[in-house]
Amino acid sequence: MIRLDAITLKQLRALKAVASGGSLTAAAAAMGQTTPAIHSQIKNLETALGVPVLHRSGEGGRMQLTGEGEELLRAADRVEGILSQAAAQIRARSAGRAGHVALSVVSTAKYFAPRLVRILAERCPEIEVSLRVGNREAVIADLDRGRCELAIMGRPPREPSVDAVPLGPHPHGVVLPPDHPLAGADGHDPDALLRETFLSREPGSGTRVLMQRFLDRLEAGQPARIIEMDSNETIKQAVLAGLGVAFLSLHTVDDELRTGRLALLSGPHLPVMRHWYLVSPMALPPGPVAARIATEIGALSGSFLPRPLTA
């Protein structure tokens, strides 16, 4: 029989350290404890659960999580996330605020999220709003592990289950240097476009998924050349240097399009229109303070979003 009341934070943190370091010795060093102390925490945890949470792999004797251990580690991550949010709430209240809200946004949203936070500070000065920026995978992890109550992203995830409220349009398009042969043309030849090198974010990013769908719709019978880069800023600089073209959120290139440093491709299926969403995890509904911020964001009706130029 599982004894939940016998499970402690020390045990969960010991499990996390062993999973990260691969051994009891590495976990002890990371936590500033002795190896026997870590061993005792793991044994007590297994006794409380009635099942092993670690096993030694055949390769190098590295300690690995069992299936039950993986489930427990996911739970431990959620516990740590929820506790970190509780600590932030307590700090905010101790400073005389009504509370704290962690807002996670995908990296594409960093071009307007700081302005949104400033607007929220003006409308709700009694609430402290902190901004977390990461790729799609990181934001989904924040939602799943309780590290944020609200998030702004493009495509809402299937897991974890979330409530999603549309905030406004999110256009995407192909950008290229202003002196590029395709710049300024009324439409484009799919074959000519697919001969270009596309500079792109990593697989799994929302922009990469949309880019692939756009390229698939061209139906020109040839795969596009793709070079992966780690950020939108790097991609923009690479396009400016003439290394290729890029399929990007137009909110990330608004300044460059307005100043003529980049040009926007015109043609069928462009721009690709999607939406921004405000999402919150259904398993951890927003508290009163976060619900107030969510209401304020919704009331803005997307006015904080850039209004990008079109080709």
Phi, psi and chi 1 to 4 in degrees:
 res  aa     phi    psi   chi1   chi2   chi3   chi4
   1 MET       -  134.0  179.7  172.0  131.2      -
   2 ILE   -77.4  131.4  -63.3  175.1      -      -
   3 ARG  -110.6   90.2  -66.2 -178.6   52.5 -149.8
   4 LEU   -63.0  -31.4  -67.4  178.9      -      -
   5 ASP   -69.5  -12.5   60.0  -24.8      -      -
   6 ALA   -93.8   -4.6      -      -      -      -
   7 ILE   -86.4  131.0  -62.2  175.0      -      -
   8 THR  -120.2  164.1   68.1      -      -      -
   9 LEU   -63.5  -36.4  -80.1  173.8      -      -
  10 LYS   -59.0  -42.3  -84.2 -171.4  175.5 -178.4
  11 GLN   -64.9  -44.7  -65.7  165.9   -0.8      -
  12 LEU   -64.3  -40.2  -64.6  177.2      -      -
  13 ARG   -69.6  -33.2  -73.1  167.4  175.9  162.7
  14 ALA   -65.7  -41.8      -      -      -      -
  15 LEU   -62.0  -43.6  177.7   66.6      -      -
  16 LYS   -62.7  -40.6 -171.9  171.3 -175.8  177.6
  17 ALA   -66.8  -40.1      -      -      -      -
  18 VAL   -66.3  -42.8  175.0      -      -      -
  19 ALA   -61.3  -36.2      -      -      -      -
  20 SER   -75.7  -44.8  175.2      -      -      -
  21 GLY   -87.5  -21.0      -      -      -      -
  22 GLY    86.5   -0.6      -      -      -      -
  23 SER  -158.7  160.4   71.4      -      -      -
  24 LEU   -65.5  -36.5  -61.3  176.8      -      -
  25 THR   -64.9  -44.3  -58.1      -      -      -
  26 ALA   -65.0  -39.5      -      -      -      -
  27 ALA   -64.4  -40.9      -      -      -      -
  28 ALA   -62.2  -42.9      -      -      -      -
  29 ALA   -63.8  -41.8      -      -      -      -
  30 ALA   -66.7  -33.6      -      -      -      -
  31 MET   -97.4   -1.8  -62.4 -175.4   69.5      -
  32 GLY    68.3   34.8      -      -      -      -
  33 GLN  -125.3  177.1  -61.0 -177.3   21.5      -
  34 THR   -88.0  157.6   65.2      -      -      -
  35 THR   -61.7  -42.5  -60.2      -      -      -
  36 PRO   -59.8  -33.9  -27.0   36.3      -      -
  37 ALA   -65.9  -42.3      -      -      -      -
  38 ILE   -64.5  -43.8  -62.7  -64.3      -      -
  39 HIS   -57.6  -42.4 -179.4  -93.9      -      -
  40 SER   -64.1  -41.2  176.9      -      -      -
  41 GLN   -62.8  -42.7  -64.7  -69.1  -10.9      -
  42 ILE   -66.6  -42.3  -62.4  -61.1      -      -
  43 LYS   -63.7  -42.3  -68.7  -54.6  -64.6 -178.8
  44 ASN   -63.7  -36.3  -70.5  -21.4      -      -
  45 LEU   -65.1  -45.0 -178.4   58.3      -      -
  46 GLU   -66.0  -35.1  -68.0 -179.7  -30.8      -
  47 THR   -64.7  -41.1  -61.5      -      -      -
  48 ALA   -65.4  -34.3      -      -      -      -
  49 LEU   -88.8  -27.5  -66.5  171.1      -      -
  50 GLY    79.7   12.7      -      -      -      -
  51 VAL  -144.1  155.1  -65.9      -      -      -
  52 PRO   -73.3  145.5   23.3  -31.0      -      -
  53 VAL  -111.3  -10.5  -65.5      -      -      -
  54 LEU  -135.1  152.4  -67.6  167.0      -      -
  55 HIS  -145.4  157.8   67.4   91.4      -      -
  56 ARG   -92.4  125.5 -163.3  174.0  -64.2  -81.1
  57 SER   -76.9  162.5   68.3      -      -      -
  58 GLY   -74.1  -23.8      -      -      -      -
  59 GLU   -92.9  103.4  -62.2 -179.4    3.7      -
  60 GLY    73.6    6.7      -      -      -      -
  61 GLY    66.2   24.5      -      -      -      -
  62 ARG   -70.2  137.7 -176.6 -180.0  176.0   86.1
  63 MET   -77.1  128.7  -61.3  -64.4  -70.1      -
  64 GLN  -126.8  156.1  -66.4 -176.0  -22.5      -
  65 LEU   -74.0  140.6  -65.6  169.8      -      -
  66 THR   -76.9  175.1   63.2      -      -      -
  67 GLY   -58.5  -41.1      -      -      -      -
  68 GLU   -65.6  -36.9  -67.0   84.8   -6.4      -
  69 GLY   -65.0  -37.6      -      -      -      -
  70 GLU   -63.9  -41.3  -70.1  175.8   -6.3      -
  71 GLU   -62.0  -42.2  -73.4  -64.3  -29.1      -
  72 LEU   -67.6  -36.5 -163.9   60.7      -      -
  73 LEU   -65.0  -39.6 -175.5   60.8      -      -
  74 ARG   -61.1  -42.2  -79.0 -168.3  -76.2  -87.7
  75 ALA   -63.8  -40.1      -      -      -      -
  76 ALA   -62.3  -39.6      -      -      -      -
  77 ASP   -62.0  -40.2  -75.9  -22.5      -      -
  78 ARG   -66.5  -41.4  -67.0 -171.6 -176.5  100.1
  79 VAL   -59.8  -46.0  168.9      -      -      -
  80 GLU   -62.9  -40.7  -67.9  -78.1    5.4      -
  81 GLY   -63.7  -44.5      -      -      -      -
  82 ILE   -65.5  -40.7  -66.7  169.0      -      -
  83 LEU   -64.6  -38.4  -74.7  174.9      -      -
  84 SER   -65.0  -36.9   70.3      -      -      -
  85 GLN   -68.9  -38.3  -71.8  -55.7  -59.0      -
  86 ALA   -62.9  -41.0      -      -      -      -
  87 ALA   -62.8  -40.5      -      -      -      -
  88 ALA   -64.6  -39.1      -      -      -      -
  89 GLN   -62.4  -43.5  -69.0  -77.1    2.1      -
  90 ILE   -64.6  -42.7  -67.6  168.4      -      -
  91 ARG   -61.4  -42.4  -73.9 -167.1  -64.5  -92.0
  92 ALA   -64.7  -43.0      -      -      -      -
  93 ARG   -66.4  -37.5  -71.5  176.0  179.0  -88.0
  94 SER   -64.9  -26.3  -62.2      -      -      -
  95 ALA   -89.1    7.1      -      -      -      -
  96 GLY    90.8    7.4      -      -      -      -
  97 ARG   -86.5  165.4  -60.9  -70.7 -169.7   93.3
  98 ALA   -77.7  -21.8      -      -      -      -
  99 GLY   160.9 -174.7      -      -      -      -
 100 HIS  -129.8  144.1  169.6  -89.4      -      -
 101 VAL  -132.0  126.2  177.3      -      -      -
 102 ALA   -93.8  120.2      -      -      -      -
 103 LEU  -109.5  114.3  174.9   66.1      -      -
 104 SER   -97.2  137.6  -71.4      -      -      -
 105 VAL  -134.4  148.1  -56.8      -      -      -
 106 VAL   -69.4  157.7  -67.5      -      -      -
 107 SER   -59.4  -30.6   53.4      -      -      -
 108 THR   -63.1  -29.0  -56.2      -      -      -
 109 ALA   -78.7   -6.5      -      -      -      -
 110 LYS   -67.0  -11.9   71.1 -179.3 -178.9 -178.1
 111 TYR   -79.4  -14.6  -64.3   91.9      -      -
 112 PHE  -130.3  -15.6   61.8   80.5      -      -
 113 ALA   -60.3  -41.9      -      -      -      -
 114 PRO   -58.9  -37.8  -27.1   37.7      -      -
 115 ARG   -65.0  -40.2  178.0  168.8  178.0 -101.3
 116 LEU   -61.2  -44.3  171.4   60.2      -      -
 117 VAL   -62.6  -38.5  171.7      -      -      -
 118 ARG   -63.6  -42.4  177.7 -176.7   60.4   77.9
 119 ILE   -62.5  -42.0  -66.3  171.5      -      -
 120 LEU   -64.2  -36.7  -67.4  172.3      -      -
 121 ALA   -64.4  -34.5      -      -      -      -
 122 GLU   -73.1  -37.6  -66.1  170.3   -8.3      -
 123 ARG   -82.8  -30.5  -65.3  171.3   72.3  113.0
 124 CYS  -132.7   67.5  -54.3      -      -      -
 125 PRO   -63.8  -18.5   23.0  -33.6      -      -
 126 GLU   -82.1   -6.2   75.4  -79.2    8.4      -
 127 ILE  -113.2  130.8  -62.1  175.1      -      -
 128 GLU   -89.2  123.5  178.3 -177.6   82.7      -
 129 VAL  -115.7  121.4  179.2      -      -      -
 130 SER  -105.7  148.1   63.5      -      -      -
 131 LEU  -111.6  128.1 -175.0   62.7      -      -
 132 ARG  -116.6  126.0  -64.4  171.3   61.1   91.1
 133 VAL  -116.2  131.5 -179.6      -      -      -
 134 GLY  -160.9  175.3      -      -      -      -
 135 ASN   -73.7  176.5   59.4   22.6      -      -
 136 ARG   -57.2  -43.6  176.3  179.1  171.4   81.3
 137 GLU   -60.7  -40.8 -177.7  177.9  -43.4      -
 138 ALA   -67.7  -39.4      -      -      -      -
 139 VAL   -67.0  -41.1  171.5      -      -      -
 140 ILE   -62.2  -39.5  -68.3  174.9      -      -
 141 ALA   -64.0  -39.2      -      -      -      -
 142 ASP   -59.5  -43.8  -77.7   -7.5      -      -
 143 LEU   -65.4  -42.3  -69.7  165.2      -      -
 144 ASP   -70.0  -34.6 -175.1   45.6      -      -
 145 ARG  -100.9    8.6  -63.1  170.7 -175.0  173.2
 146 GLY    75.0   19.3      -      -      -      -
 147 ARG   -83.5   -8.4  -68.8 -163.3  -69.4 -108.3
 148 CYS  -147.8  155.1   70.6      -      -      -
 149 GLU   -98.8  -25.6  -69.0 -178.3  -80.6      -
 150 LEU  -134.6  150.7  -59.4  172.2      -      -
 151 ALA  -147.1  151.8      -      -      -      -
 152 ILE  -118.5  126.8  -66.8  177.0      -      -
 153 MET  -155.7  174.1   60.9 -162.5  -46.9      -
 154 GLY   -81.9  -82.6      -      -      -      -
 155 ARG   -85.9  115.9  177.5  168.6   45.6   95.8
 156 PRO   -61.0  144.7  -23.0   34.2      -      -
 157 PRO   -75.4  156.7   30.7  -36.0      -      -
 158 ARG   -78.5  -36.1  -66.4 -178.1  178.8  178.6
 159 GLU  -132.5  132.5  -67.7  -67.9  -22.8      -
 160 PRO   -71.3  163.3   31.7  -38.2      -      -
 161 SER   -65.9  133.9  -62.7      -      -      -
 162 VAL  -134.5  156.2  -62.4      -      -      -
 163 ASP   -89.4  132.8  -74.9  -41.0      -      -
 164 ALA  -127.9  128.7      -      -      -      -
 165 VAL  -120.4  122.4  177.3      -      -      -
 166 PRO   -65.8  138.6   21.8  -30.5      -      -
 167 LEU  -107.2  -31.8  -64.4  177.1      -      -
 168 GLY   167.2  173.4      -      -      -      -
 169 PRO   -69.2  149.9   25.3  -33.6      -      -
 170 HIS  -134.7   86.6 -173.7 -169.6      -      -
 171 PRO   -78.7  146.0   28.5  -33.2      -      -
 172 HIS  -127.1  150.9  -65.5   70.0      -      -
 173 GLY  -159.8  177.2      -      -      -      -
 174 VAL   -96.8  123.3  177.7      -      -      -
 175 VAL  -111.7  148.2  -63.9      -      -      -
 176 LEU  -151.5  166.5   31.1   89.6      -      -
 177 PRO   -62.1  148.2  -20.9   32.8      -      -
 178 PRO   -63.6  -22.4   19.8  -31.1      -      -
 179 ASP   -95.1   11.2   58.8   -7.3      -      -
 180 HIS   -69.7  143.8 -168.1  -77.6      -      -
 181 PRO   -56.1  -28.9  -26.2   34.4      -      -
 182 LEU   -85.8  -10.5  -65.9  177.0      -      -
 183 ALA   -71.0  135.0      -      -      -      -
 184 GLY    82.0   -6.3      -      -      -      -
 185 ALA   -75.5  148.2      -      -      -      -
 186 ASP   -87.7   88.5 -175.9   13.7      -      -
 187 GLY    98.8  176.7      -      -      -      -
 188 HIS  -148.0  153.6   63.5  -94.0      -      -
 189 ASP   -86.6  117.7  175.1   11.6      -      -
 190 PRO   -54.6  -38.9  -26.8   35.5      -      -
 191 ASP   -63.7  -42.5  -73.0  -40.0      -      -
 192 ALA   -66.0  -39.7      -      -      -      -
 193 LEU   -65.3  -40.8 -178.2   58.5      -      -
 194 LEU   -73.8  -10.0  -75.6  175.3      -      -
 195 ARG   -80.9  -10.7  -75.1 -164.9  -68.7  -89.7
 196 GLU   -78.7  157.8  -62.2  -67.0  -32.1      -
 197 THR   -89.2  124.7  -62.9      -      -      -
 198 PHE   -95.7  126.0  -81.3   78.5      -      -
 199 LEU   -94.5  126.3  -49.8  173.3      -      -
 200 SER  -142.2  158.1  171.4      -      -      -
 201 ARG   -72.8  176.6  -67.0  -70.2  -61.4  -84.9
 202 GLU   -69.3  156.1   69.6  -79.5    0.4      -
 203 PRO   -57.4  141.1  -24.1   34.2      -      -
 204 GLY    99.9  -22.0      -      -      -      -
 205 SER   -70.5  150.1   76.4      -      -      -
 206 GLY   -59.9  -40.1      -      -      -      -
 207 THR   -65.7  -39.2  -55.3      -      -      -
 208 ARG   -63.8  -40.4  175.8   67.6  173.3  -93.9
 209 VAL   -61.9  -46.4  170.5      -      -      -
 210 LEU   -64.3  -40.1  -75.2 -179.1      -      -
 211 MET   -59.8  -44.9 -177.7 -168.2   77.4      -
 212 GLN   -64.1  -39.2 -164.6   59.1   59.7      -
 213 ARG   -63.8  -40.3  -70.6  176.7 -177.3  171.8
 214 PHE   -63.2  -45.3  168.8   73.7      -      -
 215 LEU   -64.8  -37.9  -66.6  176.4      -      -
 216 ASP   -63.1  -32.5  -69.3  -15.9      -      -
 217 ARG   -71.8  -19.9  -69.2 -176.4   69.9  179.2
 218 LEU   -65.6  -30.1  -64.5 -179.1      -      -
 219 GLU    50.5   44.5  -63.3 -179.1   -9.0      -
 220 ALA   -93.8   -1.3      -      -      -      -
 221 GLY    78.8   13.2      -      -      -      -
 222 GLN  -140.3  135.7   64.1 -176.9   96.4      -
 223 PRO   -73.4  145.6   26.8  -33.5      -      -
 224 ALA   -79.7  149.0      -      -      -      -
 225 ARG   -80.2  129.4  -66.8 -167.9  -56.5  -86.4
 226 ILE  -126.7  130.3  -63.0  174.5      -      -
 227 ILE  -115.4  123.7  -64.3  177.7      -      -
 228 GLU   -85.2  139.6  -67.4  176.6   15.5      -
 229 MET  -134.0  158.6  -64.1 -174.7  173.2      -
 230 ASP   -91.5   -2.6   61.4    0.9      -      -
 231 SER  -157.5  157.6   71.9      -      -      -
 232 ASN   -64.5  -35.2  -69.3  -34.8      -      -
 233 GLU   -63.6  -42.8  -73.9  -58.8  -43.0      -
 234 THR   -63.6  -40.9  -57.6      -      -      -
 235 ILE   -62.3  -44.7  -69.4  173.2      -      -
 236 LYS   -60.5  -44.7  -74.5 -163.3  -66.7 -174.2
 237 GLN   -63.8  -36.1  -67.1  -56.8  -43.7      -
 238 ALA   -68.0  -38.9      -      -      -      -
 239 VAL   -65.1  -44.1  174.2      -      -      -
 240 LEU   -59.5  -31.9  -71.0  167.9      -      -
 241 ALA   -82.0   -3.8      -      -      -      -
 242 GLY    83.8   21.0      -      -      -      -
 243 LEU   -81.9  -11.5  -63.8 -178.6      -      -
 244 GLY   164.4 -169.1      -      -      -      -
 245 VAL  -114.6  169.2  -57.1      -      -      -
 246 ALA  -144.8  143.9      -      -      -      -
 247 PHE   -98.4  113.1 -177.6   93.9      -      -
 248 LEU  -137.1  159.4  -71.0  171.6      -      -
 249 SER   -61.4  131.4  160.7      -      -      -
 250 LEU   -70.0  -14.6  -60.3 -169.3      -      -
 251 HIS   -71.7  -19.3  -72.3  157.8      -      -
 252 THR   -86.6  -14.9   69.4      -      -      -
 253 VAL  -123.2   20.9  -69.0      -      -      -
 254 ASP   -58.3  -48.4 -172.0   54.2      -      -
 255 ASP   -63.0  -43.3  -72.5  -16.4      -      -
 256 GLU   -65.6  -35.6  -70.4   79.2    4.6      -
 257 LEU   -71.3  -39.8  -68.7  174.7      -      -
 258 ARG   -69.1  -32.0  -68.9 -175.6 -174.6  -79.7
 259 THR   -90.9   -2.3   58.5      -      -      -
 260 GLY    79.6   10.4      -      -      -      -
 261 ARG   -74.5  -24.4  -63.4  171.9   63.3 -150.9
 262 LEU  -130.5  155.9  -71.8  176.4      -      -
 263 ALA  -118.0  156.5      -      -      -      -
 264 LEU  -110.4  128.5 -172.5   60.6      -      -
 265 LEU   -69.4  137.9 -176.0   70.5      -      -
 266 SER  -106.8  150.6  173.8      -      -      -
 267 GLY   152.2 -177.9      -      -      -      -
 268 PRO   -58.9  143.5  -21.2   31.6      -      -
 269 HIS    68.3   14.1  -47.5  -54.5      -      -
 270 LEU  -123.6  143.5  -70.1  171.7      -      -
 271 PRO   -71.0  159.5   28.4  -34.9      -      -
 272 VAL   -85.3  119.7  176.6      -      -      -
 273 MET   -99.2  126.7  -64.6  -59.5  -62.4      -
 274 ARG  -129.8 -169.0  -70.3  -64.2 -175.0  -92.8
 275 HIS  -131.8  152.3  -79.0   82.6      -      -
 276 TRP   -87.1  145.5  -73.4  109.5      -      -
 277 TYR  -129.1  145.2  -68.8   88.6      -      -
 278 LEU   -97.2  120.7  178.7   67.1      -      -
 279 VAL  -122.7  152.4  -56.2      -      -      -
 280 SER  -143.3  144.6   58.2      -      -      -
 281 PRO   -71.2  132.9   24.8  -32.0      -      -
 282 MET   -69.4  -29.3  -65.1 -179.0   68.8      -
 283 ALA   -71.3  -24.6      -      -      -      -
 284 LEU  -132.0   76.2  -63.7  167.0      -      -
 285 PRO   -57.4  147.6  -20.8   32.3      -      -
 286 PRO   -58.8  141.6  -21.8   32.4      -      -
 287 GLY   -75.0 -179.5      -      -      -      -
 288 PRO   -56.9  -39.9  -23.7   33.6      -      -
 289 VAL   -69.3  -45.3  175.4      -      -      -
 290 ALA   -65.9  -35.8      -      -      -      -
 291 ALA   -63.3  -36.3      -      -      -      -
 292 ARG   -64.1  -44.3  165.9   79.0 -172.8  -76.5
 293 ILE   -64.3  -40.7  -69.5  -62.7      -      -
 294 ALA   -60.5  -40.7      -      -      -      -
 295 THR   -63.9  -42.1  -62.0      -      -      -
 296 GLU   -64.6  -41.7  -67.5  -68.3  -18.0      -
 297 ILE   -63.1  -43.7  -66.8  174.4      -      -
 298 GLY   -62.9  -37.6      -      -      -      -
 299 ALA   -67.2  -20.8      -      -      -      -
 300 LEU   -73.5  -16.0  -69.1  170.3      -      -
 301 SER    52.8   36.8  -58.9      -      -      -
 302 GLY    76.0   11.2      -      -      -      -
 303 SER   -65.2  -16.4   59.9      -      -      -
 304 PHE   -84.4   -7.2   51.4   86.6      -      -
 305 LEU   -79.8  142.4  -63.0  171.6      -      -
 306 PRO   -62.5  152.8  -19.0   31.2      -      -
 307 ARG  -108.5   85.8  -64.2  -67.9 -175.5  -95.9
 308 PRO   -70.3  155.2   24.9  -33.3      -      -
 309 LEU   -70.6  157.6  -61.5  174.2      -      -
 310 THR  -117.8  157.5   57.3      -      -      -
 311 ALA   -67.8      -      -      -      -      -
